[in-house]
Amino acid sequence: MAKKSFKAESKRLLDIMINSIYTQKEIFLRELISNASDAIDKRYYKALTDENTSFNRDDFYIRIAADKDSRTLTIRDTGVGMTKEELETNLGTIARSGSLDFKTNNEPKDDVDIIGQFGVGFYSAFMVAKSVTVTSRGVDSNETWEWYSEGVDGYSVKKSDDDIEAGTIVEIVLKESTDEENYDEFLDAYKLKNLIRKYSDFIKYPIKMETTRSVPKEDNEEEFEERTEDETLNSMVPIWRKNKNELTDEDYENFYMDKHFGYEKPLRHMHISVDGSISYTSILYIPANAPFDFYTREYEKGLELYSNGVLIMQKCGDLLPDYFSFVQGIVDSADLSLNISRELLQHNRQLSLIAKRIQEKIKTELLNLMENDRDKYEAFFKGFGRQLKYGVYSEWGRHKETLQDLILFYSSTEKKLVSLKEYIARMKEGQKVIYYASGESVEKLSRLPQAERISDEGYEILYFTDEIDEFAIRVLREYDGKMFKSVSDGDLDIEDGERPEETEEQKAIFTAIKEELGDKVSGVRVSARLKSHPACIVTEGGLSIEMEKALSQMPDSGGVKAQKFLEINTDHAVFAALSACRDGGNNSDKFSAMARVLYNQALLIEGLTVEDPVAFADDIWAITK
């Protein structure tokens, strides 16, 4: 039979399809199985619309067979089949989709989900094939026809000598393996099983393959024999398409484990079914603990994306914002606009709409968890709270309204994690701001000198112990109309919180201390916040000490420094000692040592390093003489 050239485009087009559209050669099996499923669906549709045609689902299947000797891989279906004309039309014209034509020309029916749309999936076989033979008989035809091609050189169609049942057989002769490419793996039963379970596990017709295994002999269980059995490789019914009332928590947990989303029970699951302008189903999980690599660059966010039960992407990152990247699960939708290879999504309105609804669902679920099972929420927050705070800070606070009710901080009065909403509800009458303190640990912050006055006034203080906390709050700026105020800020915003007027003697002492410390501090002044401690460091401007420490660890930080002031408790015995040293005339060295000690002690309280530990030790010895 004379060879025919492909009708549409040039050899170059087919070459591009074979070598450029798909990123992984293993995808060809998914495409051919999807085509086979479509063929059975078309036969099913025919039975629904033609009273002379019957359809018993148990009689329809897809069969896979591999022959290592002949290097052939065969995919057979019991679908609608093709006539000679249909073989020429569907396989002789690149990028012509019989499935798309079918969807366009026929009314939709329940349980008929045609997958193919682009007419190029079949040609993915040439990524691995030396040649492809398609043998097919249409369901209403008495003739069997054979289509044959070795790729870009064209194809031939002839009447087949084989008299097969209605359906289609695709036989691929695999290329020889090379040092760069291993084609032999597509003849290995174990590899084929894994590929089918990975990409086509939820095709709704059974995918069968004969497998050989060792089993005990019937007459002697100590001896084994090889036995060939027919094995169904796919589970067929996706859990997300089942009615929620049919499923138990154990079913959801088993699915979570089976998909390797995690190795312990998830904290929460969500089963979503949406019909509307865009329809999709989804099962989402909130893990109990963060994966070991969650806060590393290697961690890849994303949900598994399916179209009619066929895996399109294992990690669709566009479905999750970064701050919800801990969520695991799947989304299945037939309404998404896929690109020609189905491996990549077009960035479009449908995808954005699904992502937005998923985001809203996750937030609602987390708020419900916080309200109804606080212990579980706090356990979740310890693992993933930092990610939520990063979400508040990132993109210049674009998502702060979404996340502000989900974040927790440790409370000085409640001695536990609290939300901003809960803090506001307990605020004292007349309180103007939300007070917070930043540091390395709750234990240290509970003894912070700067917090003495605030605590004694009965104000609740939020303790920020993560590096991201203060950055996030600076972006958030306020909550429910209340601004955030650090206990180390120059102005405390409390009644009688203004610094007292300094006497001339005090001014002289402060000036002398400033001269001794130089540009290490922007100024020295009397404190209104200290009661039992002699001195502390406070800041003014947009940069706090904790932010300075965080920024100093970053490359190219430029040595950015907070604007520091040393505040002195003039009612403390240390100040009296300073005054006595200065008035003594001959104790200027001791005065200088005391000034440096006060400053360095204040630095240590803030978790900053002393510039010269040896000099610090000498100063301590000097003031004890």
C-alpha positions as CSV (number, residue, x, y, z in Angstrom):
1,M,0.0,0.0,0.0
2,A,1.3,3.4,-0.9
3,K,2.5,5.6,1.9
4,K,0.6,8.8,2.4
5,S,2.0,12.1,3.8
6,F,0.3,13.6,6.9
7,K,-2.3,16.0,5.7
8,A,-1.8,18.9,8.0
9,E,1.4,20.9,8.3
10,S,4.9,19.6,7.6
11,K,7.2,16.9,8.9
12,R,8.6,19.7,11.0
13,L,5.3,20.0,12.9
14,L,5.3,16.3,13.8
15,D,8.9,16.5,14.8
16,I,8.1,19.4,17.1
17,M,5.2,17.4,18.6
18,I,7.4,14.4,19.2
19,N,10.3,16.2,20.6
20,S,9.2,19.5,22.1
21,I,5.6,19.4,23.4
22,Y,6.0,16.8,26.1
23,T,8.7,17.1,28.8
24,Q,8.7,13.4,29.9
25,K,8.6,10.5,27.5
26,E,6.5,8.4,30.0
27,I,3.6,10.7,29.3
28,F,2.8,8.8,26.1
29,L,1.2,6.0,28.1
30,R,-1.2,8.4,29.8
31,E,-2.2,9.8,26.5
32,L,-2.9,6.5,24.8
33,I,-4.9,5.2,27.8
34,S,-6.9,8.5,27.8
35,N,-7.7,8.0,24.2
36,A,-8.8,4.4,24.9
37,S,-11.0,5.6,27.7
38,D,-12.5,8.2,25.3
39,A,-13.2,5.5,22.8
40,I,-15.2,3.4,25.4
41,D,-17.1,6.6,26.5
42,K,-18.1,7.2,22.9
43,R,-19.4,3.7,22.7
44,Y,-21.3,4.2,25.9
45,Y,-22.8,7.5,24.5
46,K,-23.9,5.6,21.5
47,A,-25.7,3.1,23.7
48,L,-27.5,6.0,25.5
49,T,-28.7,7.6,22.2
50,D,-29.3,4.4,20.1
51,E,-31.9,2.0,21.4
52,N,-30.4,-0.7,19.2
53,T,-27.1,-0.6,20.9
54,S,-26.5,-2.1,24.4
55,F,-23.7,-1.3,26.9
56,N,-22.7,-3.5,29.8
57,R,-19.9,-1.7,31.6
58,D,-18.4,-5.0,32.8
59,D,-17.7,-5.9,29.2
60,F,-15.5,-2.9,28.5
61,Y,-11.9,-2.5,29.5
62,I,-8.4,-1.4,28.4
63,R,-5.7,-4.0,28.2
64,I,-1.9,-3.5,28.3
65,A,0.6,-6.1,27.1
66,A,4.4,-6.0,26.8
67,D,6.6,-8.4,24.8
68,K,10.3,-8.1,25.5
69,D,11.3,-10.4,22.7
70,S,9.6,-8.4,20.0
71,R,10.0,-5.1,21.9
72,T,6.3,-4.3,21.5
73,L,3.9,-2.6,23.8
74,T,0.2,-3.0,23.1
75,I,-2.8,-0.9,24.3
76,R,-6.1,-2.4,23.4
77,D,-9.6,-1.0,24.1
78,T,-13.1,-2.3,23.6
79,G,-14.4,1.1,22.6
80,V,-16.2,2.5,19.6
81,G,-13.4,1.7,17.1
82,M,-12.6,3.4,13.8
83,T,-13.5,2.8,10.2
84,K,-11.0,3.4,7.4
85,E,-12.2,6.9,6.9
86,E,-12.0,7.7,10.6
87,L,-8.4,6.3,10.7
88,E,-7.5,8.6,7.8
89,T,-9.2,11.6,9.3
90,N,-8.2,11.2,13.0
91,L,-4.7,9.8,12.6
92,G,-3.7,11.2,9.2
93,T,-4.3,14.8,10.2
94,I,-2.1,16.1,13.0
95,A,-3.8,18.1,15.7
96,R,-7.3,17.0,14.6
97,S,-9.2,15.7,17.6
98,G,-12.0,13.3,17.0
99,S,-12.8,13.6,20.7
100,L,-13.1,17.4,20.5
101,D,-15.4,17.0,17.5
102,F,-17.4,14.5,19.5
103,K,-17.8,16.9,22.4
104,T,-18.7,19.7,20.1
105,N,-21.3,17.8,18.1
106,N,-23.1,15.9,20.9
107,E,-25.1,16.9,23.9
108,P,-23.3,16.1,27.2
109,K,-24.4,13.0,29.1
110,D,-23.9,12.1,32.7
111,D,-20.9,9.7,33.2
112,V,-19.5,10.5,29.7
113,D,-16.3,12.4,30.3
114,I,-14.3,12.8,27.0
115,I,-10.7,13.6,27.9
116,G,-8.9,14.3,24.6
117,Q,-9.2,17.7,23.0
118,F,-6.2,18.5,21.0
119,G,-5.5,15.5,18.7
120,V,-1.8,15.3,19.5
121,G,-1.8,12.9,22.4
122,F,-1.6,9.9,20.0
123,Y,1.5,11.2,18.4
124,S,3.3,11.3,21.8
125,A,3.8,7.5,21.1
126,F,6.5,8.5,18.6
127,M,8.7,9.8,21.5
128,V,9.4,6.1,22.3
129,A,8.3,4.3,19.1
130,K,10.2,3.0,16.1
131,S,6.9,2.3,14.6
132,V,3.2,2.4,15.5
133,T,0.5,0.1,14.2
134,V,-3.2,0.9,14.9
135,T,-5.7,-1.9,14.2
136,S,-9.3,-0.9,14.5
137,R,-12.9,-1.9,13.7
138,G,-15.8,0.4,14.1
139,V,-18.7,-0.7,16.2
140,D,-21.0,-0.7,13.2
141,S,-18.5,-2.0,10.7
142,N,-17.7,-5.5,9.6
143,E,-14.2,-4.6,8.4
144,T,-11.0,-4.2,10.3
145,W,-8.4,-1.7,9.1
146,E,-4.7,-1.1,9.9
147,W,-2.9,2.2,10.1
148,Y,0.9,2.1,10.2
149,S,3.6,4.8,10.5
150,E,7.2,5.2,11.4
151,G,6.9,8.8,12.1
152,V,7.5,11.9,10.1
153,D,7.8,10.0,6.7
154,G,4.0,9.5,6.7
155,Y,1.6,6.6,7.1
156,S,-0.3,3.9,5.3
157,V,-3.8,2.4,5.7
158,K,-4.8,-1.1,4.6
159,K,-7.4,-3.7,5.2
160,S,-6.3,-6.0,8.1
161,D,-6.2,-9.7,7.8
162,D,-7.1,-9.9,11.5
163,D,-10.8,-10.1,12.3
164,I,-11.0,-8.3,15.7
165,E,-13.9,-7.3,17.9
166,A,-15.0,-3.7,17.7
167,G,-12.4,-1.5,19.3
168,T,-8.8,-0.5,18.7
169,I,-5.3,-2.0,19.2
170,V,-2.3,0.3,19.3
171,E,0.9,-1.6,18.9
172,I,4.2,0.2,19.5
173,V,7.6,-1.2,18.5
174,L,9.9,0.5,20.9
175,K,13.2,2.2,20.0
176,E,16.5,0.6,21.0
177,S,17.8,1.9,24.3
178,T,20.9,4.2,24.3
179,D,23.3,5.5,26.9
180,E,21.0,8.6,27.2
181,E,17.6,7.0,26.9
182,N,16.2,3.8,28.4
183,Y,13.3,2.6,26.3
184,D,13.4,-0.9,27.8
185,E,11.7,0.3,31.0
186,F,8.4,0.6,29.0
187,L,8.5,-3.2,28.7
188,D,8.9,-3.8,32.4
189,A,5.7,-4.8,34.1
190,Y,6.6,-3.1,37.4
191,K,7.3,0.2,35.6
192,L,4.1,0.0,33.6
193,K,2.1,-0.6,36.7
194,N,3.6,2.4,38.4
195,L,3.0,4.7,35.4
196,I,-0.6,3.6,35.2
197,R,-1.2,4.1,38.9
198,K,0.6,7.5,38.7
199,Y,-1.3,9.0,35.8
200,S,-4.3,6.9,35.0
201,D,-5.4,5.3,38.3
202,F,-8.8,7.0,38.2
203,I,-9.7,6.1,34.6
204,K,-13.2,4.7,35.2
205,Y,-12.7,1.6,33.1
206,P,-10.5,-1.3,34.2
207,I,-6.9,-1.3,32.9
208,K,-5.9,-4.9,32.8
209,M,-2.6,-6.6,32.3
210,E,-1.5,-10.2,32.6
211,T,1.1,-10.6,35.4
212,T,3.2,-13.5,36.5
213,R,3.9,-14.2,40.1
214,S,5.2,-17.0,42.3
215,V,2.5,-18.8,44.3
216,P,2.6,-21.9,46.5
217,K,1.6,-25.1,44.8
218,E,-1.8,-26.5,45.7
219,D,-0.4,-29.9,46.6
220,N,2.7,-28.6,48.3
221,E,2.8,-25.2,49.9
222,E,6.5,-25.4,50.4
223,E,7.1,-25.3,46.7
224,F,6.3,-22.5,44.4
225,E,5.2,-22.2,40.8
226,E,4.8,-19.4,38.3
227,R,1.2,-18.4,37.7
228,T,-0.1,-15.9,35.2
229,E,-3.1,-13.9,36.3
230,D,-5.2,-11.1,35.0
231,E,-4.6,-8.0,37.2
232,T,-6.6,-4.8,37.2
233,L,-4.1,-2.0,37.7
234,N,-6.2,1.0,38.4
235,S,-8.6,1.8,41.2
236,M,-11.1,3.4,38.7
237,V,-13.3,5.3,41.2
238,P,-11.6,8.4,42.6
239,I,-12.4,9.0,46.2
240,W,-13.3,12.6,45.5
241,R,-16.1,11.6,43.2
242,K,-17.8,9.5,45.9
243,N,-20.6,10.9,48.0
244,K,-19.2,12.4,51.2
245,N,-21.8,10.4,53.2
246,E,-20.2,7.2,51.9
247,L,-16.8,8.1,53.2
248,T,-15.3,7.8,56.7
249,D,-12.4,9.6,58.3
250,E,-10.4,6.4,57.8
251,D,-11.1,6.5,54.1
252,Y,-9.7,10.0,53.8
253,E,-6.7,9.1,56.0
254,N,-5.9,6.1,53.9
255,F,-6.1,8.2,50.7
256,Y,-3.7,10.7,52.3
257,M,-1.2,7.9,53.1
258,D,-1.7,6.2,49.7
259,K,-0.8,9.4,47.9
260,H,2.2,9.9,50.1
261,F,1.1,13.3,51.2
262,G,2.4,12.5,54.7
263,Y,3.3,9.6,57.0
264,E,1.0,10.4,59.9
265,K,-2.7,11.2,60.1
266,P,-3.6,14.7,58.8
267,L,-4.9,17.3,61.2
268,R,-7.9,18.1,59.0
269,H,-9.4,17.2,55.6
270,M,-11.8,19.1,53.3
271,H,-13.9,17.5,50.6
272,I,-15.1,20.2,48.2
273,S,-17.6,19.8,45.3
274,V,-18.4,22.9,43.3
275,D,-20.8,23.3,40.3
276,G,-21.2,26.6,38.6
277,S,-19.4,28.8,36.2
278,I,-16.5,26.4,36.8
279,S,-17.0,23.0,38.3
280,Y,-14.4,21.0,40.2
281,T,-14.0,18.6,43.1
282,S,-11.2,18.6,45.6
283,I,-9.9,16.9,48.7
284,L,-7.5,19.1,50.7
285,Y,-5.5,18.1,53.8
286,I,-3.9,20.2,56.6
287,P,-0.9,18.2,57.8
288,A,-0.4,17.6,61.5
289,N,3.3,18.6,61.4
290,A,5.6,20.4,59.0
291,P,7.7,18.2,56.6
292,F,11.4,18.2,57.5
293,D,12.2,20.4,54.4
294,F,9.2,22.7,54.6
295,Y,11.2,25.8,55.4
296,T,13.8,25.1,52.7
297,R,14.2,26.1,49.1
298,E,13.8,22.4,48.1
299,Y,10.2,22.2,49.3
300,E,7.8,22.4,46.4
301,K,4.2,23.5,47.0
302,G,1.2,22.5,44.9
303,L,-1.8,20.3,44.6
304,E,-2.2,17.3,42.3
305,L,-4.3,18.4,39.3
306,Y,-6.6,16.1,37.4
307,S,-8.8,16.5,34.4
308,N,-11.6,13.9,34.4
309,G,-9.5,11.6,36.7
310,V,-6.4,11.9,34.6
311,L,-3.3,13.3,36.3
312,I,-2.2,16.5,34.6
313,M,0.3,17.9,37.1
314,Q,1.7,16.5,40.3
315,K,2.5,19.9,41.8
316,C,0.3,22.7,40.5
317,G,1.7,25.6,42.5
318,D,-0.7,28.1,41.0
319,L,-3.6,26.6,43.0
320,L,-2.0,27.5,46.4
321,P,-0.7,30.9,47.6
322,D,2.7,30.6,49.3
323,Y,1.2,31.2,52.8
324,F,-1.0,28.1,52.4
325,S,1.8,26.0,50.8
326,F,1.5,23.4,53.6
327,V,-1.8,22.2,52.2
328,Q,-1.8,18.9,50.4
329,G,-4.4,17.3,48.2
330,I,-6.0,17.1,44.7
331,V,-8.2,19.1,42.4
332,D,-10.1,17.6,39.5
333,S,-11.8,19.8,36.9
334,A,-12.8,19.3,33.3
335,D,-13.3,23.0,32.8
336,L,-9.7,24.2,32.9
337,S,-8.1,25.4,29.7
338,L,-5.1,23.1,29.3
339,N,-2.3,23.6,26.8
340,I,-1.8,21.3,23.9
341,S,0.3,18.8,25.8
342,R,-1.9,18.9,29.0
343,E,1.3,19.1,31.1
344,L,1.1,22.9,31.6
345,L,-1.9,25.1,32.4
346,Q,-2.7,28.3,30.6
347,H,-2.8,31.0,33.2
348,N,-6.5,31.9,32.9
349,R,-9.5,33.0,34.8
350,Q,-10.7,29.5,35.5
351,L,-7.5,28.5,37.3
352,S,-7.5,31.8,39.3
353,L,-11.2,31.3,40.3
354,I,-10.5,27.8,41.6
355,A,-7.4,29.0,43.5
356,K,-9.4,31.8,45.1
357,R,-12.2,29.5,46.2
358,I,-9.7,27.0,47.6
359,Q,-8.0,29.8,49.5
360,E,-11.3,30.9,51.0
361,K,-12.1,27.3,52.0
362,I,-8.7,26.8,53.7
363,K,-9.1,30.0,55.7
364,T,-12.6,29.1,56.8
365,E,-11.4,25.6,57.9
366,L,-8.6,27.1,59.9
367,L,-10.8,29.6,61.6
368,N,-13.2,26.8,62.5
369,L,-10.3,24.7,63.8
370,M,-9.2,27.7,66.0
371,E,-12.7,28.2,67.4
372,N,-13.7,24.6,67.9
373,D,-10.5,22.7,68.6
374,R,-8.0,25.2,70.0
375,D,-5.4,22.6,71.1
376,K,-5.2,21.2,67.5
377,Y,-5.0,24.7,66.0
378,E,-2.2,25.7,68.3
379,A,-0.4,22.5,67.4
380,F,-0.8,23.3,63.8
381,F,0.3,26.9,64.4
382,K,3.6,25.8,66.0
383,G,4.4,24.0,62.8
384,F,3.1,26.4,60.2
385,G,2.5,29.7,62.0
386,R,5.7,31.2,60.6
387,Q,4.5,30.6,57.1
388,L,1.3,32.6,57.8
389,K,3.3,35.4,59.2
390,Y,5.5,35.4,56.1
391,G,2.3,35.7,54.2
392,V,1.3,38.9,56.1
393,Y,4.8,40.4,55.4
394,S,5.2,39.3,51.8
395,E,4.1,41.3,48.8
396,W,3.9,44.6,50.8
397,G,1.0,43.3,53.0
398,R,-1.2,42.4,50.1
399,H,-2.6,39.4,52.0
400,K,-2.8,40.8,55.5
401,E,-6.6,41.0,55.6
402,T,-6.7,37.3,54.7
403,L,-4.3,36.2,57.4
404,Q,-4.5,38.6,60.3
405,D,-7.1,36.6,62.1
406,L,-5.1,33.3,61.8
407,I,-1.9,34.4,63.5
408,L,-1.2,33.9,67.2
409,F,1.2,35.4,69.7
410,Y,2.1,34.5,73.3
411,S,0.3,36.7,75.8
412,S,1.9,38.1,78.9
413,T,-1.3,37.9,80.9
414,E,-3.0,34.8,79.5
415,K,0.3,32.7,79.5
416,K,-0.7,31.1,76.2
417,L,-1.1,31.8,72.5
418,V,-3.8,34.3,71.7
419,S,-5.2,35.9,68.5
420,L,-5.3,39.6,67.8
421,K,-9.1,39.5,68.0
422,E,-8.9,38.0,71.5
423,Y,-6.4,40.6,72.6
424,I,-8.7,43.4,71.4
425,A,-11.6,41.9,73.3
426,R,-9.6,42.1,76.6
427,M,-8.1,45.6,76.2
428,K,-8.4,48.0,79.1
429,E,-10.7,50.9,78.9
430,G,-8.9,53.8,77.4
431,Q,-6.0,51.7,76.0
432,K,-4.9,53.2,72.8
433,V,-2.5,50.7,71.3
434,I,-1.6,47.0,71.1
435,Y,1.6,46.5,73.1
436,Y,4.3,44.0,72.1
437,A,7.8,43.0,73.0
438,S,10.3,41.4,70.7
439,G,13.1,39.0,71.8
440,E,14.5,35.5,71.7
441,S,12.1,33.7,74.1
442,V,9.1,34.2,76.3
443,E,11.1,33.6,79.4
444,K,13.5,36.5,78.6
445,L,10.7,38.8,77.5
446,S,8.8,38.3,80.7
447,R,11.7,39.9,82.5
448,L,12.4,42.7,80.0
449,P,13.1,45.9,81.8
450,Q,11.3,48.0,79.2
451,A,8.0,46.2,80.0
452,E,8.0,47.0,83.7
453,R,5.8,50.0,83.6
454,I,3.4,48.5,81.0
455,S,3.0,45.4,83.0
456,D,2.5,47.2,86.3
457,E,-0.3,49.3,84.6
458,G,-2.1,46.0,83.8
459,Y,-1.7,46.1,80.1
460,E,-1.4,42.8,78.1
461,I,1.8,42.4,76.1
462,L,2.2,40.2,73.1
463,Y,5.6,38.4,72.9
464,F,7.2,38.2,69.5
465,T,9.8,35.5,69.4
466,D,10.1,34.8,65.7
467,E,12.3,36.9,63.5
468,I,9.5,37.5,61.1
469,D,7.0,38.7,63.8
470,E,8.0,42.4,64.0
471,F,8.4,42.7,60.2
472,A,4.9,41.3,59.8
473,I,3.4,43.6,62.4
474,R,5.1,46.6,60.8
475,V,3.3,45.7,57.5
476,L,0.0,45.1,59.3
477,R,0.4,48.4,61.1
478,E,-2.9,48.2,63.0
479,Y,-5.7,45.8,63.9
480,D,-9.3,46.8,64.4
481,G,-8.2,50.4,64.5
482,K,-5.6,49.9,67.1
483,M,-1.9,50.6,66.2
484,F,0.9,48.3,67.4
485,K,3.4,49.7,69.9
486,S,6.6,48.2,71.1
487,V,7.4,48.5,74.8
488,S,10.8,49.7,73.6
489,D,9.4,52.5,71.6
490,G,10.3,56.0,72.8
491,D,6.6,56.9,73.4
492,L,4.5,54.4,75.4
493,D,1.1,56.0,74.7
494,I,-0.1,55.7,78.4
495,E,-1.3,58.3,80.8
496,D,1.5,59.7,82.9
497,G,3.9,57.9,80.6
498,E,5.7,61.0,79.5
499,R,9.4,61.2,80.6
500,P,9.8,63.6,83.6
501,E,11.6,66.9,83.2
502,E,15.3,66.5,83.6
503,T,17.1,68.5,86.3
504,E,20.3,70.4,85.4
505,E,22.3,67.8,87.3
506,Q,20.7,65.0,85.4
507,K,21.3,66.7,82.1
508,A,25.0,67.1,83.0
509,I,25.3,63.4,83.9
510,F,23.5,62.3,80.7
511,T,25.7,64.5,78.6
512,A,28.8,63.0,80.2
513,I,27.6,59.5,79.6
514,K,26.8,60.4,75.9
515,E,30.3,61.8,75.5
516,E,31.7,58.5,76.9
517,L,29.6,56.3,74.6
518,G,30.0,58.4,71.6
519,D,28.0,57.4,68.5
520,K,27.0,54.1,70.1
521,V,23.8,55.8,71.2
522,S,21.8,58.6,69.8
523,G,21.2,60.0,73.2
524,V,21.0,59.4,77.0
525,R,17.8,60.4,78.9
526,V,15.7,59.9,81.9
527,S,13.3,56.9,81.8
528,A,9.6,56.8,82.5
529,R,9.3,53.1,82.0
530,L,11.9,51.6,84.4
531,K,11.1,50.8,88.0
532,S,13.5,48.2,89.4
533,H,16.2,48.2,86.6
534,P,18.9,50.8,86.3
535,A,18.9,51.3,82.5
536,C,17.6,50.0,79.2
537,I,17.9,50.7,75.5
538,V,15.0,52.0,73.5
539,T,14.6,52.8,69.9
540,E,13.1,55.4,67.7
541,G,12.3,55.4,64.0
542,G,11.2,52.5,61.9
543,L,13.9,50.0,62.9
544,S,13.9,48.1,66.2
545,I,16.8,46.2,67.8
546,E,15.2,42.8,66.9
547,M,14.8,44.0,63.3
548,E,18.5,45.1,63.3
549,K,19.6,41.7,64.5
550,A,17.5,39.9,61.8
551,L,18.8,42.2,59.0
552,S,22.4,41.9,60.2
553,Q,22.3,38.2,59.3
554,M,21.4,38.9,55.7
555,P,24.0,39.4,53.0
556,D,24.5,42.9,51.8
557,S,22.6,44.4,54.8
558,G,24.9,47.4,54.7
559,G,25.4,47.4,58.4
560,V,22.0,49.0,59.1
561,K,21.5,50.0,62.7
562,A,18.6,50.9,64.9
563,Q,18.5,54.4,66.4
564,K,19.3,53.6,70.1
565,F,18.8,55.7,73.2
566,L,20.1,54.7,76.6
567,E,17.4,55.4,79.2
568,I,18.4,55.8,82.9
569,N,16.3,55.1,86.0
570,T,17.1,58.2,88.1
571,D,15.4,56.6,91.1
572,H,17.8,53.6,91.1
573,A,20.9,53.4,93.4
574,V,23.1,53.1,90.3
575,F,22.2,56.6,89.3
576,A,23.1,57.9,92.8
577,A,26.5,56.1,92.4
578,L,27.0,57.8,89.0
579,S,26.2,61.2,90.5
580,A,28.6,60.6,93.4
581,C,31.4,59.5,91.1
582,R,31.0,62.6,88.9
583,D,30.8,64.9,91.9
584,G,33.9,63.3,93.4
585,G,36.2,64.9,90.9
586,N,38.9,62.3,91.1
587,N,36.6,59.4,90.1
588,S,36.2,60.3,86.4
589,D,37.7,56.9,85.4
590,K,35.2,55.1,87.6
591,F,32.4,57.2,86.2
592,S,33.4,56.2,82.7
593,A,33.6,52.6,83.6
594,M,30.1,52.7,85.2
595,A,28.7,54.4,82.0
596,R,30.2,51.7,79.8
597,V,28.9,48.9,82.1
598,L,25.4,50.3,82.1
599,Y,25.4,50.4,78.3
600,N,26.9,47.0,77.8
601,Q,24.5,45.4,80.3
602,A,21.6,47.0,78.4
603,L,23.0,45.5,75.2
604,L,23.2,42.0,76.8
605,I,19.6,42.3,77.9
606,E,18.6,43.0,74.3
607,G,20.5,39.9,73.1
608,L,23.2,42.0,71.4
609,T,26.9,41.2,71.7
610,V,29.3,43.2,73.8
611,E,31.9,44.7,71.5
612,D,34.9,44.0,73.8
613,P,34.2,41.4,76.4
614,V,37.6,41.8,78.0
615,A,37.1,45.5,78.5
616,F,33.7,44.9,79.8
617,A,35.1,42.5,82.5
618,D,37.8,45.1,83.4
619,D,35.1,47.8,83.7
620,I,33.1,45.6,86.1
621,W,36.2,45.1,88.2
622,A,36.9,48.8,88.1
623,I,33.6,49.9,89.6
624,T,33.8,47.4,92.5
625,K,37.0,49.0,93.8
